[in-house]
């Protein structure tokens, strides 16, 4: 595999997720940035893997108390998903919940509520009652 192959960017993204989940946010952030650049270069700014990179980076920033930066990442992922996916597609809920949680963290509850309501509606339509992603969206709405 060539050193500039897009799969290197995908592997970097996977490693960044693992680092974030194992409590190494600084190392994860660096890899998220590198993977985002590589994936964008090879796949284009609107590719689904680029969207995942934005979403995962937003999650890192939420986890580290950087709601403003998380808002930017989740807005970007939501903008791409709204233009590339059908309305009420389950993947939209990832961006909607993240953005809603970021806005809640910024105490912009009036902006967060409609996004979280939309996410809950999407997840209720496709997920069973006790599914962790459905519960996550419902809890985010309650906390907004």
Helices and strands as residue ranges (DSSP letters): H 6-21, H 25-43, H 48-63, H 67-84, H 90-105, H 109-126, H 132-143
